Amino acid sequence: MAVNTYASLTAEQRTFYEKTLLTRLVPTLVYCKYGQKKSIKKRKGKTIQFRRINSLPAATTALTEGQKPSGSSLNVTAVTATIEQYGDYVLISDELDMMGIDPVLTETSALLGEQSGLTLDTIARNVVRCGTNVLRPNSRATIDAVTATDKLTSTEIKLAVKKLRAANALPVEDGLYIGIIDPETSFDLQGDADWKDVSKYNGGEAIMKGEVGRLHGVRFIETSNVYAANNAASPAVKVHHTVIFGKDAYGVVDIEGKEGKPSIIVKPAGSAGTEDPINQVSSAGWKAPFTAVRLNENAIVRIEHAATE
């Protein structure tokens, strides 16, 4: 593991009057927010089970006078999730800490806090965006068939809502499903005549963090942490993964007492004993136990599409 030194950070060598701490660009982290939250009790292992009692079918057979009906049996769907631990750290030399212009250890701790949030949100994102419930503009058969003109439109939003309603997926809140989009996709949707911008209704309704607008029964939350990657077309097209989902579509799990919050760990120079015999290296790091799991496949729709880049 390389130690970050005074010489390794050229910004630290600027004169005091040129000192500028650039504002870090951190995405709005949303995927962890909307999952069904569960915690594993301490010293109770690393596996948890989500259980759902399935709906009963309609009882369409007429009762016979004086005879009890056969009755129905409950059916339970169980989904198991296993928690894993994630983390990272940075080593800081005493010279950098003493002579660097910026408060390096403080800034490093802030950076690691941002990294930990982005890590857990990305893990949740990568679970939410998977699955087989997929739509593509213009009925493209595969992700590699998506072209640069296959942008997200009202048509795909309405189809996604239809699929969710047909599967009896419950809305997340206020009768609305949640859609997570990136800024490029948000730009495209805002050109739709039916788009209701958040500025038009934020005076009298509760607004979620990152909410940018609503369309056809979907409340859209914007974040730059949406998955997007080039497909195998020639020329390649960057395909964005927009997800629209209902209540309890997926779950997020941590250890009881942690409440999804990573631990930030700072150790001063000399705390490593003989591994740091003359107190030259301090460290800052984080760790967090976490996992995410899909709970109801019919409650999540992924739309693979192009966007205005």
N, C-alpha and C positions, 0 to 999 in steps of 0.2 A: 504494500500500500504506500503510495507516494505521499510524502509530507509536503503540504503547501508552505512555501518559504517566502521570505520578504522579496527575494529576487523573482519568484515565480509569478507574482501579480504586478504587471507593469503599471496598472492604475495606481498602485500604492507608491510609485516613485514620482508621481506628479507633485508639484509644489502645493503648499497648503492652499494658496489662493485659487488653484485650479480644481480643488476638491469638489467632486459632485457624486452624490450617491444616486445612481439612476433608479428610477422607480421600477420595481420588478413587475412584469406583466404576468398576472396570475389568472387563469381561467375561472369562471364561475363553476364551482363543483356541485353537481346536481344529482348524479346517479345514486349516490348513497342515500340521499334525502327521501326518495320516494319508495324505497324498498320496505317490506314488512320487517321490522327490527326484532331480533331475538338475541339473547345473551346466554352463554354457557356459564354455569356456576363454576367458581374456582374449584380446582381439584376434582372436577367431574368429567374429565376427559376432554377431547377436542372435537367430538361429533355431536351434532344435534339433529333432531328430526322435526320437520314441519308436517303437520297432519291437517287434512281437510276432509270434512264429512261431505260427501257428494250429495247433490240434490236428489230427491225422490222423484220418480216418474209420475205422470198424471194417473190417478186412480179412476179409470173410465168404466170399470165393470160395476154394474148396479148391484146394490146389496140385496140379499135374499132375506125376506122377513124371518126373524127368529134364528138366523144362522150368522155366526161371526165370520167375518172375512178372513182370508188367509194371512193378511198383514204383509208388511214389507220389512226387509232387512237393511240395516244401515251399511253403507259402503264407504270405506275410508281410503283416501289416497295419501300416501306418506312419501315425503321427499327428504333425503338425508344430505346433510352438508358437513364437511370437515374443515375446521378452521386451520389456517396456516399463519405463520408469523413472518412479517416483512420489516425491513429496516435498512438504514444506511448510516454512515458517519463520515466525518471530515477530521483530519489531523491538522493542527495548527502549531507552527513553531513559536517559541517564546520571542524570537526576534521580530517576527511578523506581528505578534500581539502587542509588543512593546513599542515598536517603531512605525508600524503602519499608521497611516493618517486616519483611516476609518476604524470604528469599534468592531474589529474583525469577528471576535467571538460572538458578540451580540447579533451582528448581521448574519453570521453563519447559522446561528440558532434559528433566526427568522426564516432563512432559506430552507433549512431542513424541515421546519414546520410546514412550509408551503409544499415541499417535495412530498412529505408524508400524506398531506391531503390529496395531492394530485395522484399519488400512487394508489390509494384506496379507491378514489373515484374512478380511476382507469381500470382497476380490477373489476369493479362493479359494472362499468361500461362494457367491458369485454364479455361479461356474462349476459347482460341484457340484450346486446346486439346480435347474439347467436340465435339459433332456433330455425324452424322450418316454415314459420308463418311469414312468407315473404311476398312483397309486391314490387313491381318495377313499372315505370312509366311505359306507355305504349305496348304493354304486355310482352316486354322483352323476356325471352326464355331463360337467359342466364345473365350473370353479372358482366361477363365479357361481351355480351351483346348490347350493353348500355352505351349509347352514343352521347356526344356532347350536348345534343338538343333534348335529351331525355331528362328534363328538369322536373322537380316536384311541383305538382299543380293541385288544384281543388279536386280533380278527379281521383287521384291517389288517396287524398285525405278522406274523401267520402267513402271510397272503397274500404279503407282501413277501419273507419268507424262502423261501416256495415258489418264487417267481419267480427268486430268486437261485440257489437250488439246482438248479432246472430248467435254468438257463443255465450250470451248472457254475462259478458264481462261487466262488472260494476264500474261506474265512473270513479275516479279518484276523489273528486270533491266538487260540490255544487253542480252535479250532473254533467261534469266535463271529464274527458280523458286527458292524459298528459302526453304531449309530444316534445321530444328533445331535439333541437335543431342547432346547426352552427350558423355563424353570421352570413355565410354565402347563401345558404338555403333560406334564411330569414329574409334576405334581400329579395329573393325570387318570389316568396309568398306574399310579401307586402305589396306586390304589384297586382294581386288578385282583387277583383272588385268586391268580393265578400269578406276580405280581411278586415278584422276589427282591431285597430291598433290600441295598445295599452293606454295610450294617452287619451283615448276617447272614453274610457270607462274607469280610470283610476281615481276619480273623485268620490265614488260611492261604493266601490267594491274592494275586497281584500286582494292585494296583489302579491303573488309569489316572487321570491328573489329570482331575478333573471327573466321574468315573464315579459314577453314582447308583444303578444297579441293572441287572438282567438280566431278559429276558423272551423266551421262545420262541427261544433261540439268538442273541439280539442283546444286545450290551453297550451300554448307553446312557450317553452323555456329555452332560452338561448345560452349556449356555452361553446367555447372554442375546443372543448375536449371531446367532440363527436368524432367517431372513427371515420376516416376517409383514406382511400388508397387507390392507386392506379390499377385499372384492369388490364387484361392481356390483349385488348384491341390494338389495332395499328391505324392511326396513332393511338396511344394509350389515353384513356379517359379517367379522370379522378372521380371515383364513385363514393358518394356520401351515404352513410347509414343513419337514416332518421328512424327513431323508434316511437311508436304510439302505443300506450298501454293503459290498462285499467287497474283497479285496486287489487293489491296483494298479488300482482303479477310475478314479483320476484322478492327475495328476501336478502337481508344483510345480517351478518352474525359477528358478534365480538365476545369478549369475556366480560362477565358481570363486573360492574364497577368501572370498567373502562369507558363505557358509553360511546364506543367508536372513536375515542380520542387517543392518538398515539402518544407515547411517552417520549418527551424530549430529555436527553441525558447529556449532561455537560460534566466533564472530568478535568480538573486542573492539572497543570504540569506537576510531575512528581508522583501522581497518584498510581502510576504503573509500577512503582517500586524499582527493582533492578532493571526492568525493561526501559526505564527512563531515569538513569542514575544521576544525572545532573539537572533534572527538572527542565527539559527543553521542549517537551511536547504536551500540549493539551488537546482535548478532543470534544467534539459535539456530535451527537447522533440521535437517532430515534428508532423506536420499534413499536409494532402494533400487531396484535392477533386479529385476523379478519378473514372473512370469506363472503361470497355472494352466490346465490343459487336461484335458478328459475323455478317458480312454483306452479305456474299455470300457463302452459304453452299457448292456450287459446286466448289469453289475456294480453299478449304482446304481438304486435305486428311490426316487422321491419320493412322499411321502404329503401331500396337501393336505387340511387338516382344520381344524375349529374347536377351541377350547380354553376352559377355564375362565378367564375374565379377572378 
